[in-house]
Amino acid sequence: METKRFCSIFSQLLQLFPRLEFEQAVKETNAERHARGFRCWDQFVAMMFCQLGQANSLREICGGLASCLGKLVHLGAQEPKKSTLAYANEHRPWQLYETVFYQLLDKCRGLGGAKTKFRFKNPLMSIDGTCIELCTKLYPWAEYQRKKGAVKLHFLLDHAGYLPALMVLTTLKISELRVARRWKFDPGTIVTFDRGYVDFEWFGQLNKANVYFVTRLKRKARYELLEQRSAAVERGILSDHVVRFTAPRTQRRYADKLRIVTIRTDEGEVLEFLTNNLVLAASTIAAIYKDRWQIELFFKALKQNLRIKTFIGTSANALHIQIWTALIAMLILKYLKMKAQFGWSLSNLAALLRLNLFVYRNLWAWLNEPFTPPPLNEETELQGLLNFG
Protein backbone atom coordinates (compact mmCIF):
# COMPACT_ATOMS: atom_id res chain seq x y z
CA MET A 1 0.00 0.00 0.00
CA GLU A 2 1.30 3.42 -0.92
CA THR A 3 2.18 5.58 2.06
CA LYS A 4 0.61 9.02 2.20
CA ARG A 5 3.13 11.83 2.27
CA PHE A 6 2.79 14.54 4.91
CA CYS A 7 4.27 18.02 4.93
CA SER A 8 5.13 19.87 8.14
CA ILE A 9 2.50 20.62 10.77
CA PHE A 10 3.02 24.34 10.09
CA SER A 11 2.25 23.78 6.41
CA GLN A 12 -0.89 21.83 7.29
CA LEU A 13 -2.02 24.68 9.58
CA LEU A 14 -1.61 27.14 6.72
CA GLN A 15 -3.96 24.98 4.66
CA LEU A 16 -6.73 26.40 6.85
CA PHE A 17 -6.29 29.52 4.71
CA PRO A 18 -7.15 28.66 1.07
CA ARG A 19 -4.88 30.62 -1.24
CA LEU A 20 -7.77 31.72 -3.46
CA GLU A 21 -9.55 33.28 -0.47
CA PHE A 22 -6.31 34.86 0.72
CA GLU A 23 -5.47 36.32 -2.68
CA GLN A 24 -9.03 37.66 -2.95
CA ALA A 25 -8.52 39.44 0.37
CA VAL A 26 -5.19 40.81 -0.91
CA LYS A 27 -6.97 42.16 -3.97
CA GLU A 28 -9.82 43.70 -1.96
CA THR A 29 -7.45 45.51 0.40
CA ASN A 30 -4.98 46.43 -2.37
CA ALA A 31 -2.25 45.08 -0.08
CA GLU A 32 0.33 44.28 -2.77
CA ARG A 33 0.38 47.72 -4.32
CA HIS A 34 3.99 48.62 -5.16
CA ALA A 35 5.14 45.15 -4.01
CA ARG A 36 8.66 44.23 -5.11
CA GLY A 37 8.93 40.44 -4.96
CA PHE A 38 7.92 40.05 -1.31
CA ARG A 39 4.36 38.80 -1.48
CA CYS A 40 1.64 39.22 1.12
CA TRP A 41 1.62 35.45 1.59
CA ASP A 42 5.33 35.56 2.52
CA GLN A 43 4.57 38.27 5.06
CA PHE A 44 1.61 36.31 6.42
CA VAL A 45 3.71 33.14 6.87
CA ALA A 46 6.41 35.14 8.66
CA MET A 47 3.92 36.76 11.04
CA MET A 48 2.22 33.45 11.77
CA PHE A 49 5.64 32.00 12.59
CA CYS A 50 6.11 34.96 14.94
CA GLN A 51 2.96 33.97 16.82
CA LEU A 52 2.96 30.17 16.68
CA GLY A 53 6.75 29.89 16.98
CA GLN A 54 6.96 32.51 19.76
CA ALA A 55 9.58 34.59 17.93
CA ASN A 56 10.46 37.76 19.86
CA SER A 57 12.04 39.91 17.16
CA LEU A 58 12.54 40.41 13.43
CA ARG A 59 15.89 38.66 13.81
CA GLU A 60 14.28 35.58 15.35
CA ILE A 61 11.53 35.45 12.71
CA CYS A 62 13.88 35.76 9.76
CA GLY A 63 16.61 33.59 11.30
CA GLY A 64 14.14 30.92 12.33
CA LEU A 65 12.63 30.68 8.87
CA ALA A 66 16.07 30.83 7.22
CA SER A 67 17.21 27.85 9.29
CA CYS A 68 14.25 25.88 7.90
CA LEU A 69 14.81 26.98 4.31
CA GLY A 70 14.39 23.49 2.88
CA LYS A 71 11.00 23.20 4.56
CA LEU A 72 9.71 26.58 3.33
CA VAL A 73 8.99 24.98 -0.04
CA HIS A 74 6.02 23.22 1.57
CA LEU A 75 4.79 26.56 2.91
CA GLY A 76 4.78 28.23 -0.49
CA ALA A 77 6.83 31.05 1.01
CA GLN A 78 10.30 32.52 0.72
CA GLU A 79 12.80 33.51 3.39
CA PRO A 80 12.20 37.17 4.40
CA LYS A 81 14.85 39.77 5.10
CA LYS A 82 14.56 41.84 8.26
CA SER A 83 14.34 45.16 6.47
CA THR A 84 11.83 43.81 3.94
CA LEU A 85 9.53 42.38 6.63
CA ALA A 86 9.79 45.55 8.73
CA TYR A 87 8.90 47.72 5.72
CA ALA A 88 5.94 45.49 4.82
CA ASN A 89 4.58 45.61 8.37
CA GLU A 90 4.85 49.37 8.41
CA HIS A 91 3.26 50.07 5.02
CA ARG A 92 0.96 47.23 3.95
CA PRO A 93 -2.63 47.67 5.15
CA TRP A 94 -3.49 45.82 8.35
CA GLN A 95 -7.05 45.43 7.02
CA LEU A 96 -5.82 42.36 5.09
CA TYR A 97 -5.26 40.51 8.37
CA GLU A 98 -8.60 41.66 9.72
CA THR A 99 -10.25 40.14 6.63
CA VAL A 100 -8.34 36.86 7.03
CA PHE A 101 -9.37 36.75 10.69
CA TYR A 102 -13.07 36.93 9.84
CA GLN A 103 -12.63 34.30 7.09
CA LEU A 104 -11.25 31.87 9.68
CA LEU A 105 -13.89 32.91 12.22
CA ASP A 106 -16.61 31.72 9.82
CA LYS A 107 -14.92 28.29 9.68
CA CYS A 108 -14.82 28.10 13.48
CA ARG A 109 -18.48 29.03 13.76
CA GLY A 110 -19.31 26.28 11.29
CA LEU A 111 -18.17 23.58 13.72
CA GLY A 112 -21.08 21.81 15.35
CA GLY A 113 -19.40 21.67 18.76
CA ALA A 114 -19.52 25.43 19.35
CA LYS A 115 -22.55 25.52 21.67
CA THR A 116 -23.36 27.76 24.60
CA LYS A 117 -23.94 26.12 27.97
CA PHE A 118 -27.25 27.95 28.38
CA ARG A 119 -30.51 26.38 27.20
CA PHE A 120 -32.14 29.49 25.76
CA LYS A 121 -31.78 30.15 22.04
CA ASN A 122 -30.69 33.78 22.40
CA PRO A 123 -27.13 34.58 21.29
CA LEU A 124 -25.03 35.55 24.32
CA MET A 125 -22.22 38.11 23.99
CA SER A 126 -19.78 39.77 26.40
CA ILE A 127 -18.22 43.20 25.92
CA ASP A 128 -14.96 44.27 27.53
CA GLY A 129 -11.57 45.75 26.78
CA THR A 130 -7.97 45.15 27.77
CA CYS A 131 -5.00 47.53 27.79
CA ILE A 132 -1.50 47.00 26.46
CA GLU A 133 1.05 49.46 27.84
CA LEU A 134 3.58 51.00 25.45
CA CYS A 135 6.69 53.14 25.77
CA THR A 136 5.93 56.69 24.60
CA LYS A 137 9.47 57.14 23.25
CA LEU A 138 8.91 54.28 20.81
CA TYR A 139 5.15 54.75 20.34
CA PRO A 140 4.49 58.51 20.58
CA TRP A 141 1.22 58.10 18.65
CA ALA A 142 -0.18 56.04 21.56
CA GLU A 143 0.45 58.67 24.27
CA TYR A 144 -2.59 59.37 26.49
CA GLN A 145 -0.92 60.91 29.54
CA ARG A 146 2.44 62.52 30.11
CA LYS A 147 5.09 59.81 29.70
CA LYS A 148 2.40 57.12 29.46
CA GLY A 149 1.27 55.28 26.37
CA ALA A 150 -1.10 52.40 25.73
CA VAL A 151 -3.59 50.92 23.31
CA LYS A 152 -6.87 49.25 24.16
CA LEU A 153 -8.37 46.18 22.55
CA HIS A 154 -12.17 46.32 22.60
CA PHE A 155 -13.68 42.85 22.29
CA LEU A 156 -17.07 41.30 21.70
CA LEU A 157 -16.91 37.64 22.79
CA ASP A 158 -19.45 35.13 21.48
CA HIS A 159 -20.23 32.59 24.21
CA ALA A 160 -21.01 29.94 21.60
CA GLY A 161 -17.50 28.51 21.53
CA TYR A 162 -16.11 31.58 23.35
CA LEU A 163 -14.87 33.04 20.08
CA PRO A 164 -14.00 36.73 19.55
CA ALA A 165 -16.79 38.04 17.32
CA LEU A 166 -15.46 41.62 16.95
CA MET A 167 -12.31 43.53 17.84
CA VAL A 168 -11.46 47.22 17.63
CA LEU A 169 -8.02 48.62 18.47
CA THR A 170 -7.83 52.21 19.73
CA THR A 171 -5.70 54.45 21.90
CA LEU A 172 -6.86 55.10 25.46
CA LYS A 173 -8.30 58.44 24.41
CA ILE A 174 -11.26 56.53 22.96
CA SER A 175 -13.62 55.28 25.69
CA GLU A 176 -14.96 51.74 25.86
CA LEU A 177 -18.55 52.98 25.79
CA ARG A 178 -17.92 55.03 22.65
CA VAL A 179 -16.77 51.89 20.82
CA ALA A 180 -19.57 49.69 22.19
CA ARG A 181 -22.28 52.11 21.04
CA ARG A 182 -21.15 51.66 17.45
CA TRP A 183 -21.79 47.91 17.48
CA LYS A 184 -25.12 46.56 16.24
CA PHE A 185 -26.72 43.39 17.58
CA ASP A 186 -29.42 41.11 16.21
CA PRO A 187 -32.80 41.29 17.98
CA GLY A 188 -32.96 38.85 20.87
CA THR A 189 -29.23 39.00 21.61
CA ILE A 190 -28.21 39.11 25.28
CA VAL A 191 -25.20 41.35 25.96
CA THR A 192 -23.37 41.40 29.29
CA PHE A 193 -20.76 43.91 30.49
CA ASP A 194 -19.41 45.50 33.64
CA ARG A 195 -20.34 48.82 35.26
CA GLY A 196 -17.94 50.75 33.05
CA TYR A 197 -20.50 50.52 30.23
CA VAL A 198 -23.52 51.75 32.21
CA ASP A 199 -25.21 54.46 30.15
CA PHE A 200 -29.01 54.76 30.17
CA GLU A 201 -29.20 56.47 26.80
CA TRP A 202 -27.42 53.48 25.27
CA PHE A 203 -29.65 51.15 27.28
CA GLY A 204 -32.65 52.84 25.66
CA GLN A 205 -31.22 52.22 22.20
CA LEU A 206 -30.59 48.55 23.01
CA ASN A 207 -34.10 48.16 24.40
CA LYS A 208 -35.70 49.66 21.27
CA ALA A 209 -33.66 47.23 19.15
CA ASN A 210 -34.99 44.28 21.25
CA VAL A 211 -31.51 43.59 22.61
CA TYR A 212 -31.23 42.44 26.23
CA PHE A 213 -28.43 43.49 28.56
CA VAL A 214 -27.14 42.26 31.93
CA THR A 215 -24.78 44.40 33.98
CA ARG A 216 -23.94 45.45 37.54
CA LEU A 217 -26.00 48.11 39.28
CA LYS A 218 -24.14 51.25 40.27
CA ARG A 219 -24.27 52.37 43.86
CA LYS A 220 -26.69 55.09 45.02
CA ALA A 221 -29.09 54.40 42.15
CA ARG A 222 -32.51 56.00 42.68
CA TYR A 223 -35.56 53.99 41.64
CA GLU A 224 -39.14 53.11 42.64
CA LEU A 225 -40.31 49.55 43.23
CA LEU A 226 -43.02 48.40 40.78
CA GLU A 227 -43.10 44.65 41.46
CA GLN A 228 -41.55 42.32 43.99
CA ARG A 229 -41.11 38.75 42.78
CA SER A 230 -40.52 35.61 44.79
CA ALA A 231 -36.83 34.83 45.32
CA ALA A 232 -35.24 31.38 45.43
CA VAL A 233 -33.24 31.91 48.62
CA GLU A 234 -31.91 28.35 48.49
CA ARG A 235 -30.16 29.29 45.22
CA GLY A 236 -28.63 32.41 46.71
CA ILE A 237 -31.23 34.82 45.25
CA LEU A 238 -31.93 37.51 47.87
CA SER A 239 -34.44 39.58 45.88
CA ASP A 240 -35.96 40.01 42.42
CA HIS A 241 -37.54 43.42 41.74
CA VAL A 242 -39.05 45.21 38.75
CA VAL A 243 -38.28 48.92 39.06
CA ARG A 244 -38.31 52.25 37.29
CA PHE A 245 -35.51 54.76 37.84
CA THR A 246 -36.66 58.10 39.25
CA ALA A 247 -33.77 60.48 38.63
CA PRO A 248 -35.05 63.04 36.07
CA ARG A 249 -32.02 62.72 33.82
CA THR A 250 -32.24 58.93 33.87
CA GLN A 251 -35.98 58.98 33.14
CA ARG A 252 -35.39 61.13 30.05
CA ARG A 253 -32.89 58.57 28.76
CA TYR A 254 -34.67 55.38 29.82
CA ALA A 255 -38.31 55.46 30.90
CA ASP A 256 -39.14 51.73 30.60
CA LYS A 257 -39.14 49.08 33.31
CA LEU A 258 -35.94 47.46 34.49
CA ARG A 259 -35.18 44.54 36.73
CA ILE A 260 -32.80 44.28 39.67
CA VAL A 261 -31.66 40.82 40.82
CA THR A 262 -29.73 40.64 44.09
CA ILE A 263 -27.71 37.53 44.93
CA ARG A 264 -25.29 36.33 47.57
CA THR A 265 -22.24 34.49 46.22
CA ASP A 266 -20.69 31.41 47.80
CA GLU A 267 -18.02 33.73 49.24
CA GLY A 268 -20.71 35.83 50.96
CA GLU A 269 -20.51 38.84 48.61
CA VAL A 270 -23.79 40.58 47.73
CA LEU A 271 -24.15 41.54 44.04
CA GLU A 272 -26.90 43.48 42.28
CA PHE A 273 -27.56 42.90 38.58
CA LEU A 274 -29.48 45.24 36.30
CA THR A 275 -31.28 43.92 33.21
CA ASN A 276 -34.13 44.73 30.84
CA ASN A 277 -35.03 41.03 30.53
CA LEU A 278 -38.17 40.46 32.60
CA VAL A 279 -38.67 36.81 31.60
CA LEU A 280 -35.57 34.74 32.40
CA ALA A 281 -35.20 33.24 35.87
CA ALA A 282 -33.25 35.28 38.40
CA SER A 283 -30.69 32.47 38.74
CA THR A 284 -30.18 32.56 34.96
CA ILE A 285 -29.54 36.31 35.05
CA ALA A 286 -26.89 35.71 37.71
CA ALA A 287 -25.36 32.84 35.71
CA ILE A 288 -25.18 35.01 32.59
CA TYR A 289 -23.15 37.67 34.36
CA LYS A 290 -20.97 35.01 35.97
CA ASP A 291 -20.19 33.61 32.53
CA ARG A 292 -18.90 37.07 31.56
CA TRP A 293 -15.69 35.98 33.30
CA GLN A 294 -14.90 34.00 30.14
CA ILE A 295 -13.84 37.19 28.38
CA GLU A 296 -11.29 37.81 31.15
CA LEU A 297 -9.99 34.27 30.66
CA PHE A 298 -9.76 34.99 26.92
CA PHE A 299 -7.60 38.06 27.59
CA LYS A 300 -5.37 36.02 29.90
CA ALA A 301 -4.91 33.23 27.34
CA LEU A 302 -4.21 35.74 24.57
CA LYS A 303 -1.50 37.53 26.53
CA GLN A 304 0.13 34.40 27.95
CA ASN A 305 0.30 32.27 24.81
CA LEU A 306 0.81 34.75 21.95
CA ARG A 307 3.03 37.71 21.07
CA ILE A 308 0.78 40.61 22.05
CA LYS A 309 2.70 42.47 24.78
CA THR A 310 6.00 43.06 22.96
CA PHE A 311 6.09 44.17 19.33
CA ILE A 312 8.49 43.88 16.42
CA GLY A 313 7.46 47.23 14.90
CA THR A 314 6.78 50.69 16.31
CA SER A 315 4.26 52.10 13.82
CA ALA A 316 0.52 51.89 14.40
CA ASN A 317 0.16 49.77 11.26
CA ALA A 318 2.78 47.23 12.39
CA LEU A 319 1.14 46.98 15.80
CA HIS A 320 -2.26 46.39 14.18
CA ILE A 321 -0.81 43.60 12.01
CA GLN A 322 0.83 41.83 14.95
CA ILE A 323 -2.33 41.97 17.06
CA TRP A 324 -4.54 40.70 14.23
CA THR A 325 -2.13 37.82 13.56
CA ALA A 326 -2.25 37.01 17.28
CA LEU A 327 -6.04 36.80 17.03
CA ILE A 328 -5.74 34.60 13.94
CA ALA A 329 -3.37 32.31 15.87
CA MET A 330 -5.84 32.24 18.76
CA LEU A 331 -8.59 31.15 16.36
CA ILE A 332 -6.29 28.39 15.05
CA LEU A 333 -5.79 27.12 18.60
CA LYS A 334 -9.55 27.28 19.28
CA TYR A 335 -10.27 25.48 15.99
CA LEU A 336 -7.78 22.69 16.74
CA LYS A 337 -9.07 22.35 20.30
CA MET A 338 -12.65 21.96 19.07
CA LYS A 339 -11.66 19.42 16.41
CA ALA A 340 -9.36 17.31 18.62
CA GLN A 341 -10.46 14.18 20.45
CA PHE A 342 -7.65 14.67 22.97
CA GLY A 343 -8.45 16.89 25.97
CA TRP A 344 -6.12 19.78 25.25
CA SER A 345 -5.77 22.87 27.39
CA LEU A 346 -5.15 25.98 25.31
CA SER A 347 -1.75 26.71 26.88
CA ASN A 348 -0.55 23.11 26.49
CA LEU A 349 -1.67 23.02 22.86
CA ALA A 350 0.14 26.31 22.12
CA ALA A 351 3.36 25.07 23.76
CA LEU A 352 3.47 21.66 22.04
CA LEU A 353 2.45 23.15 18.71
CA ARG A 354 5.43 25.51 18.92
CA LEU A 355 7.76 22.54 19.51
CA ASN A 356 6.34 20.56 16.56
CA LEU A 357 5.82 23.26 13.93
CA PHE A 358 8.29 21.78 11.45
CA VAL A 359 7.72 18.11 12.28
CA TYR A 360 6.56 16.07 9.28
CA ARG A 361 3.50 14.27 10.59
CA ASN A 362 -0.24 14.07 10.06
CA LEU A 363 -1.56 17.08 11.99
CA TRP A 364 -4.91 15.52 12.87
CA ALA A 365 -3.41 12.20 13.99
CA TRP A 366 -0.93 14.10 16.20
CA LEU A 367 -3.74 16.30 17.52
CA ASN A 368 -5.77 13.27 18.65
CA GLU A 369 -2.81 11.24 19.95
CA PRO A 370 0.05 13.68 20.62
CA PHE A 371 2.13 11.29 22.72
CA THR A 372 1.74 8.24 20.48
CA PRO A 373 4.60 7.61 18.00
CA PRO A 374 3.56 7.57 14.31
CA PRO A 375 3.24 4.19 12.53
CA LEU A 376 6.52 2.62 11.42
CA ASN A 377 5.82 3.08 7.69
CA GLU A 378 4.97 6.72 8.34
CA GLU A 379 8.19 7.23 10.31
CA THR A 380 10.18 5.77 7.41
CA GLU A 381 8.44 8.04 4.93
CA LEU A 382 8.91 11.11 7.10
CA GLN A 383 12.60 10.33 7.56
CA GLY A 384 12.95 10.25 3.80
CA LEU A 385 11.27 13.62 3.50
CA LEU A 386 13.51 15.11 6.20
CA ASN A 387 16.62 13.80 4.48
CA PHE A 388 15.40 15.30 1.23
CA GLY A 389 14.71 18.66 2.93
Secondary structure, 3 states (H helix, E strand, C coil): CCCCCCCEHHHHHHCCCCHHHHHHHHHHHCCCCCCCCCCHHHHHHHHHHHHHCCCCCHHHHHHHHHCCHHHHHHHCCCCCCHHHHHHHHHHCCCHHHHHHHHHHHHHHHCCCCCCCCCCCCCCEEEEEEEEEEECCCCCHHHEEECCEEEEEEEEEEECCCCEEEEEEEEECCCCHHHHHCCCCCCCCCEEECCHHHCCHHHHHHHHHCCCEEEEECCCCCCEEEEEEECCCHHHCEEEEEEEEECCHHHHHHCCCCEEEEEEECCCCCEEEEEECCCCCCHHHHHHHHHHCHHHHHHHHHHHHHCCCCCCCCCCHHHHHHHHHHHHHHHHHHHHHHHHCCCCCCHHHHHHHHHHCCCCECCHHHHHHCCCCCCCHHHHHHHHHHHHHC
